[in-house]
Amino acid sequence: MSGTEPDISDALAPVPETMGKEYILGGPSYEDVFNLASSLVFWSSHEHKTKKPICLATSNKALLMAAILASLNNGPKLVLPASISDAVIAETCKMTGAGAVLSDQPIAIPRGVRSVPLQR
């Protein structure tokens, strides 16, 4: 490796022709996913200034994609738990130092860890 990171900004740019189309059949559009990714980047840089990773506790494909896009676009680093349960989320946060949890499911957020607000 040359020591420089590749420029992936073009790969992350929304394609106007797809923005109104459904990302998931009967679900959110590509525009919704990009907007959520944008709000995660904003939240990470303005509210979650610690740079600690975020525990991504969801099986929702649109939320997963938004979090990955955000992470690749100078957003938060992500940690994926082995499963989505209160005990596993708590252990994942403890072992990785995650400072926040992003989930669309009702889970117990460990003490001292923030919940990422979902903006849709």
N, C-alpha and C positions, 0 to 999 in steps of 0.2 A: 504494500500500500504506500501511497505517496505521502500520507499524513494529512491530506485534505479530504474533507467530506464531500461526497457528490452533491451537486445541486439538484434537488428533487422538487423544487418549487413548481415546475411545469406539470409534474405528475400529480400534484395535489390541487391544481387549479380546476375549478368546476368547469364542465363543458356545457355551454348554454343549451345545446340541443337536448340534454338529458335532465336538466334541472326540474322540469315539471313532471317528469315520469316517475312512476313508483319505483322506489328502491326495493321494496318487498311488496309482492302482490297483495293488494288490499291494505297496505300499510303506508308508512311515511314515504315521501318523495326524496329524490336525491337532494333537492334544495333543503328539505328538512334536516337531512343528515349533515350537510355542509354547514347549515346554520347552527346546529347543535355543536359541531366540531369547533366552530368559531367561538361560540359562547364558552366552551371548555378552555380554549386557549386564553380568552379574556379573563375568565375566572382564575385560571392558573397564574397568570401574570399580575393580576390586581388583588386577588383575595387570598390566594394560596402561595404566598411569596417564599415559603420555606424551602421549596425545591425538593421536598420529600416526595417519594412516589405516591401514586394513587392506586388503591386496590380496586380493581375493576370487577365488581361482583354482579354480573348479569349474563344472561344467555340470550338477550335481545340483540339480534344481528345488527339492527340499525344503530343501537347504542354502542355496540362493540366497534362498528366501523367508524362512527363519529369519534370515539375515544382514540382509535388508532390514527385517524387523520389528524386529530389534534396533537397527539404525541409526535407525529412526524413533522408537524408544522410548528416546532418550538413550544409545544404544549407540555403537559406533565408527563413524567415517566410513568409507565404502567406496571402494575404487578397483578398477575393472574392467580387467583387462589385455585387450589385443587378441586374444590367444590363450593357451592353456595350454601353455607350453613353458618349460623352464628359462631360456633366454635372454630371452624376453619377460617372464617374472616378474622376473628380475633387473633388466632395464631399467625396468620399470614401478616397481619399488621405488625405484630410483635416481632416476628423474625426478620421482616424486611425494612422496618422503620417507616412504613407507609403512614402518611399524615392525614389521609382522607380516604373515604370510601365512596365510589360511584356505583349506585345500584338503583334499579327501578323496582325492586322488590322490598317488602317489609322485612328488614333484618335489624338486629341489634348492632349499633355502631359502638365499637369499643371506647371506653373512657379515654379521653385525650386525643381522639381521632375525630376529624370533622366529616360531615356528610356533604358531598358535592351537590349543590342544588341543580335540579334538572330544569332547564329552560326550553320549552317547546313552543 
